[in-house]
Amino acid sequence: MIAGFRMACRAATAAAMLVLAAPGFSGGEHAALAAEKGVFFPESFTLSNGMEVVVINNPRVPVVTHMVWYKAGAADEERGKSGIAHFLEHLMFKGTKEVPAGAFSRIVAKNGGRDNAFTSWDYTAYYQNVARDRLELVMRMEADRMANLQLTDEAVYPERDVIVEERRQRVENEPDDRIGEQFNATLYVHHPYGTPIIGWPQEIRSLTREMAEDWYKTWYAPNNAVLVVSGDITVDELRPLAAKYYGVIPARELPKRDRVEEPPISAARRVILTDEEVRQPSIRRAWHAPSYRTDKDGHAYALQVLSEIMSGGSTSRLYRNLVVEQRVATSAYLGYGPNSWDDTSVVAGATPAAGVPMDKLEQALEEQIRRVVEQGVTAEEVATAKKRMLAEAAYARDSLTGPAQALGAAIATGQTIDDVENWPVRIDAVTAEQVNAAARAVLGQDNHVTGLLLPPKDKES
């Protein structure tokens, strides 16, 4: 799941690090500049039918990214109908009266562009990267399938078979994906984040055309969508086009986005998968954590800084201690993605160096977590991490697709444009005390889930 802003920042990491290392560059001066409000400097307006439109002007090349985000994903599905959000994503390419099945992508490609779509637990998004003078074409086609999708049994059921095969190849034949699926189901025993986005196999096979049409009619409305266009376009140029193609689609009454809450769980849990196909064993551990939207104690931004301290490059705590000094791991990480509608998680993990037993690696990882919980981080570590993060943010706008992804994901998960634009200011305000409080509150929990991916014992190195 995108944490949209982190995706945009990652795209800019290499450039940011080059600037930080350049002669004459003052990290403090750059941080002070980046900490001012503003990342992508978008403009926005709302159509009369309630559809929000966001424009990020970037005139460097005559190209645009056009994205439509629907505020509905796998976690909004009814129990027993897992995979319907992802299923409809596939079916959106099956055509309308104006654009027959399969023609959408062919037309985009014929006009020199590329297109795709993706589903998460919290949203579904469709995008095209095209030349500036082809923008109106893709807007017309995307608006057409928002309102006029036509599904037939002949189109629906073969596509369902395609998804069954996709699941078999990408999940059931891949040990890392299989343990990931079981790991999530153990971390979220009640909340729908524990259900795979692609769906459980027996439920995918039971999906019908009527279910897909019901999902489409329930969630695919302009007042439940966000249009984001990034690139060589201004808000004044886009406004009449948005009104012409999207503004004429009637708004519809939307259901409330109700979801069950994860019950309190006090026991640590373990998921172990041993498989002949495992070439690289690994360990992962996750703790429940607040997202931006659910954060009531002010931990979200502090957890981002903590993640940077623990695994932000070759000087981070985990890499330095586990890979360089102890040589028990070839890689180690601690990640946190705050862009979700409900509570999210902090995940730490590592892969062992050759000949290192998994129990030794687990102990070493646990020790690093224990140290940060009990001893905390220093003000110097926080200052260094913030400089890196702010430098990345300053370069995030250089990407064409990154800003559209960041803003779309943020709005679809309950944030505002102002939240995104204030990110540098809020990160810059994080203190060591706040990072330490967040570490204790999240990593100090004893209800974590540990996952071990292992080869058979006779194949362990």
N, C-alpha and C positions, 0 to 999 in steps of 0.2 A: 503494500500500500504505500502511495506517494505521500510521503510527506512532501508536498509540492515545493515548499520553500527550500527544504534541504536538497531536493533534486536540482533546483536551480543553482544553489550554492555549490554543489558538487561539480556541476558542469564548469564552474569558474575557478575551481580550486587550483588547478595547475597555473593558470595565469596569475592568480593572486599570489601564489608562493613565489613566482618569478619576480614580481614587483617587490615583495617583501625582502627578497635577497639582493635586489639591485643596489649597486653603490649609490650612496647619497640618499637612499630612501629612509625616511623617518617614520617608523611604525607608529609612534605616538601621535605625530601630526596626521597621519592617514586615519588612525582610529578616531581622532577627534572629529575629522571631517565626516567619516562614515557614520558616526553616532548621531548626526543630525537626522531629523525625520526625513524619510524618503528612501525607497529602494527602486521601484519601477516607475513612479510618478504617473500612474494611470489616470484616465478620465472616465467617468461613467455616467450613464443615464438609464432610466427605466421606461420601457415602452408602455403604452396605455393598457396592454393586457397583462402587465406585471412582470414581463421578462426583463431581467437585469442585463445590461450591456456594459462591457468593460473594454477600453481601448488603451493599448500601450504603444505609443508611437516610437518607432525605431527605423529611421529612414536610411540606414546605411546601405541597404541593398533593396531593390524593388521586389521584395518578397513578403508574404504575410503568412502567419499561422492563424487559422480559423478554427475555433473550438466551441462546441456546445456541450455543456455539462448539465446532466440531469441529477437532481438531488434525490436519488434513489439507487440503492445498491443491494448487494447480497444480504446485508443485515436487515433489510426492510421486507424480506420475503416471509410469507406465511410458513410456519413449521410444516414440514412434509413436502414443500415445493422448492427445495434448495436447487439452485442453479438456474432459476427462471430469469433472473436479471442478466446473467451472462448469456443465456439462451437467446433472449430478445436482442442483445447486442449483435449476435450473429445474424438474426433474422432481419435486422434493420437494413441489411444489404440485399434483401430478397425482393425489393422493388415496390414501385408505385405505378400508377397508370402512365405517368410521364417518364419515369426512369425505370425500365424493366429490371428484373433480377440480374445481378451481376454487372449491370451497366454503370453503376455509380463509380466504382473504382476504375473501370476501364476509361470512363470519361476524364476522371482526374488525371490518370496516367497519360492519356492522349494529349492532355493540355500541359504536360511537363511537371505535374505535381505528384504528391504521394499522400495517401490517406490511411487511417486505421481507426481503431476504437479500443477501449479498455474498460473493464469493470472492476470496481473495488467493493469493499463492504459498504461504503457510504455514498458512492456516486457511480455513474456511468458516463463516459465522455467519448465524443467523436471529433476527429480533427482532420484537417487537410493543410498541407504546406504547398502553397501555390504562388505563382508570380502575381504581382499586384494587380495586373489587368485581368486576372482570372478569378478574382475574389467574388465578384457578383455571380459568376457561374456556380461556385460551390455554395454560396449562400442560398441561391434559388433551390438547389438540389437538397440541401440539408433541411431547409424549411419545408420542402415538399414531403420528405419522409417523416418529419415531426408530425404532420397533420394527416398524411394520406397513405400510410403503409398498408399494403394489401398482402395478406397471407393466405396461402392455400395449403392443403394437406401435402400436395406434391412438393412444395418448397420446404415445409416445416419438418416433416419426419425424416427425410434424408439428412437434414442438417442436425437433427438430434443425434443421429448415428455418428455424424462427424464429431460431435462433442464427446460422445462416449469413447470414441477412439482417441480423441485428444487427451482425455483424462487417463486412458490406459497408457499412452506413450509418455505423457509428461509427469504423471503422478505415480501410477502403479508400477511403472518400470524404473523409477528413479528413487533409490533409497533416501536421498536427502529430502526430496519432496514428500515422501511417505512419512518420514518422521516429523517433518514440519507440520503436516496435516494433523497427525496424532498429538503433537506437542500443543498446537493451538486448541484442539478439542479438550485437552487436559487443563490448559490455562483458563479457558472459558467453558466451564461445565454447563452453564445455563444461558449465557448471553450468546447471541447469534454470531459474534466474532469467532466462535469456536466451530462454526460450520464452514466448510470450504467454499470459496467463491464459485468454483466450477460446479459444485454440488456433490452430494453423496451419490454413488453410482446407481443404486436402486431407485433413487428419486429422479435422477436425470432421465432414466428410461420411462418414467411415468409422466413426464411433462407432455402437455398437449397443445395443440394450436389454440384452443379456447383459453388455456392458462396464459399463453403468451399474449393473446389479444387483450385479455383482462389486465395484465401488467402494463401493457402499452397504453390502454385507455385510462388507467388509474394514475400513472406517474408521468407520462410523456406529454406534458402540457407546457405552454410557454411560461406560465407563472410558477413552474417548478424547474425552470431551466435558467442557465447563465450563459450568455454569449460572450466569449473573450476573443478579441482579435489583436494580435501583436505583430508589429512590423511597419511597413511603409504605408501607413494609413493614419489619418487624423480623425478626431471625433466628429468634426463637421462633415467629413466625407462619408463616414460610416453611418451617421444617424439616418439619413434618408433611405439608405439601402436596408438597414435593420427594420425600419418602419414598413418599407415596401414588402419585404419577404416574411419577416417574423411577426410584425405588428398586426397583420391581418388575421392571424390564427387566434381563435377565441380562447379566452382563459377558461379553466374548469375548476370545479370545487375539488380540493385535495384532501386526502385523509391526513389525520394527525400522525406525525412520525413517532409512534409509540414503540418502545422496545423494553424488554424485560431487563432488570438489573442483575448483575452477577451477585450471587449470595456470598456472605462472608465465609471464607475458607481459611482455617488456621493450620492445616497440615501441609507439610512439604510433600511434593509428589515427584515421581520419576517416570520417565518414558524411555525405554531402551529398545532399540531396533538393531538386531544382528542380521547381516545379510551377506551372501556370497559376492554381491556386486559392489560392496563398499571398498573403495580404493584408499580413501582418506578418512579415518575416524575423526570424530569431532565431539565437542561438548558444547551445550548451550544452556543458559539459565535465564528465566524471565520472572519479573516481578510486575504486578499490576501498578499502574501509574496514571495520573490524571492527564487528559489531553488539554489543549488550549481551552476548549469549550467547558470542560468539567472541572477545571482547576479552581478550587475554592481556597487553597492555602498559599497561592503564589509560588508554586514549585516548578511550573512548566519551563520558564526561561532559565531558571537555575539548573534544571536537569539537562537542558541543552548545553550549557557551559560545562557541566560535569561530564557529559559525553565527550566533549572536545578534549577535556583534560585527560580522560581515561584512554581515549583511542583516536585522537586527532593527529595521526601521523607518526613518524619514526621517533619522535621525542616524547610521545605520550606514555603514561604510566604503564599500561598493560604491555605495550610493545617493548618498552625499555626493560621492564622487569622480567617478563616471561620469555621474550624472544632473544634479547641481547644479553642480559645478565645471567639468568638462570638456564637459558637454552633448553627449555622444556616445551616450547611451542614454536611453530613456524608462522603463526598468525594469532592475533588476539584482538578482541573488540568489545566495546560497550556502546550500544546504539539506543536512541530514543527518538520516536516520531510523534510529535504532538498533534498532527493534523488528523484527527478522527472525531466523529460525532460523539462517541461515548469514551469511557476510560480506555486507555491504551496500555502499553507496557514498556519497560526497560529490559533490554536483552543483552546479556554478556555471553561471550563464547570464545573458543580457542580450538586450534588443531594441534596435535602433538608433534614434536620433533621425532625423528626416527629413533626407535628404541625406547621411547619414553612411555611408561605405562599410563593408562588413562586415569587411574586413581591418583598418581603423582601429579598429573596435569590438573585434575580437579582440585586437589589440595592447594596447588599454587594459585589457581584462579580464585578460590575461596579466600585465600590469605589476602590477595589484593583488594577484594571486596570488603573484607573485614577491616583492613587498614583505613580505607576511605570512610567507612562508617564510624569507626572508633576514633581515628586521629584527624580525619578531615583533610581538606585541601588548604593550600596557603594562598594568601592574597596575591603573591607573585604568579602562582599557577593560574589563578583566575584572570589576572591582567593579561598574561600571555595568550591564554585561550581566547579571550575577547578580541584581542588584536587580530588574531587569525580569522575569527568568525566575521568580524566587521570588514576585513579586507575581502573576504569571499563575497560578502553581500554587495560590496561596492562594484564588483565585477559581474555579479549575477545578471545585471541588465543587458550585458553584451550578447547574451544568448537570445535567439529568436523564439524558440519554443519554451525555454525555461520560465520566463515571466508569465506566459499564458497558463502553463501548468501550475505554477505557484499560486496565482490568483484564483484560478478555477477551483483547485483543491481546497484552498482556504475558505472561499465563499460557500462551497458545497458542504463544508463541515462546520459551519456556524460562525466563522470569522467574518470580519468586515474588511473592506479595503484599508481603512484606517489602521486596523490591527496589523496588517502586513506592512504598511508603510512606516509604522512605529516600531517595527522589529529592531532596528539598530539601536534606537534609544532605550528600549526595554532591556536588550542584551547588555548594553553599556552600563546600565544601572545595577546589574547583578553584583552582589558582594560575596565574599568568601563565606560569610555567615549564612547567607541564603543557600549557597551551594551545599554547605555542610548540613543544614537543616533538611534540605531535599534528599540528600543521600541517606540520612538517618531514617527519614519517613518512608522512603521507597526501598532502598537496598537493605534496610534493617528489618524488613518483614521476613517472617519465617514461613510464609505460605507460598514460596516460590515453586516453580516447576523446573526440573532439570531434565534435559534430553541428552541421551548418549547414542551416537551412531557408531556401530562397531562392526568389524569384519569377524568371521568365525575365529575362534581361539587359535585354531591351527594355522591361521593366516596372519595372526598378529605379528608385527615386526619386533 
